[in-house]
Amino acid sequence: EKDTHSVKFFFRGVNDVIYPLAPGIYRKNEKHDEYFYFNEIGVRCPEAFRSLTNLEKLAYMQHYGCPTRLLDITANPLVALYFACDGEQAAHQDGVVYIFGIDSEKIRYASSDRIQMLSKFAEFKRCDQEQLRYLSYRNLQSRKFPQDSHRKYQDVVVEQYYHTVKRSNGAFERELNPIDLLAPQFVQPEKNNPRILKQDGAFIVSGLDKNADESNMKIRKYLVNEIHVPALCKALIKDQLANVGISQATLFPEVDKVADYLKHII
């Protein structure tokens, strides 16, 4: 039995119980890949993007509604409950609050090698990501990718990937473990974004997955419980949450979101 003192809990609220636990890039009907969004945002918003790390860029994209490999979670169960009740389009659907239990030592910081590795996938086109995923599964048992006599990776896309990570982490060594490209990671980002700060936010960063079903399967392994929120209770719960300071205005501190909240106060 786990020592609960070494476990940290995170929560995710979803306003429709049918949605899979999968990041935007792996959901059905997404016509563009991660590479497209990552580069187009960089081209169109160079000033905002220039000085950011890859994880910060993905968080920025997520903030403005682009699909990424990030899944929003929170350390505050009331924030998750708000999101399970929010959204007019799902007002008649049951919501759910997912509860994740993670060993404290497995929670990553933004600067960790694993998080840097996963955030670098955005620099690779879908076909290259699929090739990396295939090679990772093929070499999973050996826990390493094949190298030649000069320690160069035999597969070109793996060698390219190694150099992409190495560019931003000079100390990164040639010891890629295939599982690190496949497994999702829980990351505690820096609180340098007002929304992350107000929502007590964190992220699950997905590894290489084939589709939403594979993402969902991997992420569900970390679930310890899920609480369903009946559709009929959503409006009342949101009112009660507002009474304790959990509302659109507090969770989305941008001026337009606060103004929208004020317009709808009865």
N, C-alpha and C positions, 0 to 999 in steps of 0.2 A: 504494500500500500504506500502511495506517495506521501512524503512529508509535505503537508500543505504550506509550510513556511517557505519552501523552496519553489512554490508554484505561483505564477502570476496569472491573473485572469484578465481576458479581454472580451469585448462584447461587440456584436454587430447586429444592428436592427435593420430588417428588410420589410417593406410594406406589403409584399405579396409573397406568401409562403412558397409559391411555385418557382420562384427565381433560384437558380443554382448558386452555390458558393463558388463563383468563378469571376475573374477579372474581365474587364470590358473587351480586351483584345481576343478573348477566346469564346465570347458569346456568339450565338448564331446570328446570321444576317449582317455581320460587320464586314462591309465591303472593302475597307482599307486595312493594311497591316500596320503594325507598330512602327515600323521603319518610316512609312509615309507620314504618319502624324508627327513623329519625333523630328523629322527633317523639315517638314512644312512649317511647323511652329517655330523652329529655329530660324528659318528664312524670313518669316513674316513678323516675328517678334524678337529680332536680334538683341535689342538692348536688354530685354527681360531675361533672355536665355544665356547671354554670353558668359557670365561669371558663375553659373550654377554647376553643381555636380550633376551626374546623370540622374541620381535619385531625386534631387531637387527639381530637375527638369520634368521628371515623370510626375512628381507631386504638383507642379505648376500646371501641367497638362490636365491632370485629374481634377484640379480645382476649377478649371474652365470647361469641363465636360468632355474632354477627349478620352477615348478608351485607352487604357494602359494596362500593364501587368500588376498594378497595385489594387488591393482590395482594402477599403477603409474599415478600420476597427477603432474602438475606443476603450479606454480604461474606466470609463464612467458608465455604469449600467443604465442610468436615467437618460443619458444621451442616446444610447442604443434604443431604448424604449420609445423615445421621441421619433426616431427614424422608422421604427416599426409601425408607427401610427400616422406618419406624414404622407402627403400626396393625395390629391383629389382623384387621380386616375385609378387609385387602388383603394378608395374609401370603402368599397363594398367587398374587399378581399381580406381574408385573415392575414395578419402580419406575423412576424416571428423575431424573437431575440435569440441569437446564437451566443453560446458561452464557450470560450476556448480556455483551456488550462495548459500553460506552457511552463516547462522547467525554466527557472529564472536564468540559468546559465546559457540557455539556448536562445534568449532574446538578443537580437543583434543591434548594434548602433550603426548609424549611417556610414561610418568610416570603416566598417568591418570588410574583410576580403570577400565574404560570401555575398554581402549586399552589393558591393561594387561589381562583382561578377554577374549577378542577375540583372543589374541595371544596365549593363553593357549590351544586352541582347537587343536593345532598341536601335543599335547601330547596324544591325544585320537584317537583311530582307527575309521574308517569310521562308523562302526556299532554303536559305542558309540555316535558319533556325531549325527547320525540319531535319536538315542533314545533321546538325549538331545533336538534336534530340535522338535521332536514329543511332548515331555513333555512341552517344552516352548510354543508351540501353544495351547496345551490343557489347560495350566494355564494362558494364556495371559490375560484373562478378570479379573482374581482375582489379578493379578500383583504380585503374589508370588507363590513359590513352597510349597506344603504341608510339614509340619514338625510334628514330634511326640512331646510328652509331654516334652522331653528334648531338644527341638529345633533342633534335628537332622533331616536332610531331609529324607523323607520317601522313596524316590527313590534312590537306591544305586548309580546310575551314577551321579545324582545331588550332592550327598554327596561327591563323589570322585572329582567331578569338583570343588566344593567349597574348598576342601583341597588343590587341585593343585594350585588354585589362592592364597590361604592363605599362602602357602609355601614361596612365593616371596613377599607377602604383609601382614605382621603381623597384620596390623590394619584393614584388610578386614573383614567386618561384615556379619553375616548371614541374609542378606537382599537382596538376589538375586531377581531381577525383570526379568521375562521371556523376556521382550522386549529387554533387554540389550544383550541377547544372539542371537537375531535375526536381529537387525538393524545394517546396515553398519555405520562406523564412519570415519570421515575425521581426519587424524592425521598429525601434523606438526612434523616430526622427527628432531632429532639433526643433525646438518650439519657436522657430523664427518666422512662422506663418500665423497670422492672427486667427485663422479658422482652425488650424491644428491646435493652437493654444486653447481657444474657447471650447473646442470639442474634446479636449484631452485625447487628441487623435494619435493613432499609430497606423501601421500598414502591415498587411500580409503581402509579400512580394513573391509572385509565382515564378516557378522555374519554367522549363520548356515543357509545354503540354500540347497534345494534339488538338484538343477541343475543350469545351466547357465541362463535359462529363469527366474528363481526366482531371481537370483542375478541381472540380467538386469532390471527386473521390479522394484526392490527396489532402485537401484542406479539411475535409470532414474527419480525418483521423485525429485531429487536434480538438474536436468537440467533446465537451464534458456534459453538456445539456443544451436543450433548446426549449424556449417558452413561447407558446403560440398566443397571439393576441387577437381575440375575436373582433371582427369588423365592427360590430355593434358597440364595442367599448372604446373605439379609437378616439372619437371626439371628446368624450369625457376625460380620458387619460391625458390628451393634449391640454385640456383646460387645467387639469390638476398639475401637470408638469409646469405650465406657465406660472402657476402660483408659487412654485419653488425655484423659479428663475431659469427654466429650460424652455426656450421658445426659439422661433426663427430669428428674432432680433438678437438673442444672446449667442446662438450657435453660428450665425452668419453675420459677423460684425460689419460687413461692407455696407455702405450707405444705402445702396439700392435695395438690399435685402431688409434692412431695418425699416425703410420707408414702406416697402410692400407689406411688412408685418403691421405697421401702424394703420395702414389703410383698411385692414381687415379686422381690426379690433372692434368688437361690438360694444 
